[in-house]
């Protein structure tokens, strides 16, 4: 959880844009998935994190190991987040 949150926070801070572009993402994410997470003003970090996980799961067809790799988190952390956010398994 901490890894993904730190990644999202650094992307938001470093991009200094209204919308995060594919080019703003680290190579480990940008080259694996073209899915976009739309970040709107007022969204909480939890909402952003949930959407990032949901989109990555969708992009990988629900393959958790690949999803965890895309997000830069462990499979165990991903499993816990899926449960926490009530995402479909």
BELZIFEN-V609814 format. One record per residue. N is the residue number from 1. RES is the residue in three letters. OMEGA is omega in radians with two decimals (* if undefined). Layout:
# BELZIFEN-V609814
n-><N	N>
res-><RES	RES>
omega-><OMEGA	OMEGA>
This chain:
# BELZIFEN-V609814
n-><1	2	3	4	5	6	7	8	9	10	11	12	13	14	15	16	17	18	19	20	21	22	23	24	25	26	27	28	29	30	31	32	33	34	35	36	37	38	39	40	41	42	43	44	45	46	47	48	49	50	51	52	53	54	55	56	57	58	59	60	61	62	63	64	65	66	67	68	69	70	71	72	73	74	75	76	77	78	79	80	81	82	83	84	85	86	87	88	89>
res-><UNK	UNK	UNK	UNK	UNK	UNK	UNK	UNK	UNK	UNK	UNK	UNK	UNK	UNK	UNK	UNK	UNK	UNK	UNK	UNK	UNK	UNK	UNK	UNK	UNK	UNK	UNK	UNK	UNK	UNK	UNK	UNK	UNK	UNK	UNK	UNK	UNK	UNK	UNK	UNK	UNK	UNK	UNK	UNK	UNK	UNK	UNK	UNK	UNK	UNK	UNK	UNK	UNK	UNK	UNK	UNK	UNK	UNK	UNK	UNK	UNK	UNK	UNK	UNK	UNK	UNK	UNK	UNK	UNK	UNK	UNK	UNK	UNK	UNK	UNK	UNK	UNK	UNK	UNK	UNK	UNK	UNK	UNK	UNK	UNK	UNK	UNK	UNK	UNK>
omega-><-3.11	-3.13	-3.13	3.12	3.13	3.11	3.14	3.14	-3.13	3.09	-3.12	-3.10	-3.06	-3.09	3.13	-3.14	3.05	-3.08	3.12	3.13	3.10	-3.13	3.12	-3.08	3.07	-3.09	-3.13	3.12	-3.02	-3.11	-3.09	-3.05	3.09	-3.09	3.14	3.01	-3.13	3.13	-3.12	3.09	3.12	3.11	3.08	3.08	3.13	3.11	3.12	3.14	3.13	-3.14	3.11	3.13	-3.13	-3.13	3.13	3.08	3.13	-3.11	-3.10	-3.10	3.10	3.13	-3.00	-3.13	3.13	3.11	3.13	3.13	3.12	-3.08	-3.14	3.12	3.12	3.09	3.12	3.10	3.11	3.14	3.14	3.14	3.10	3.13	-3.11	-3.09	3.13	3.13	-3.14	-3.12	*>
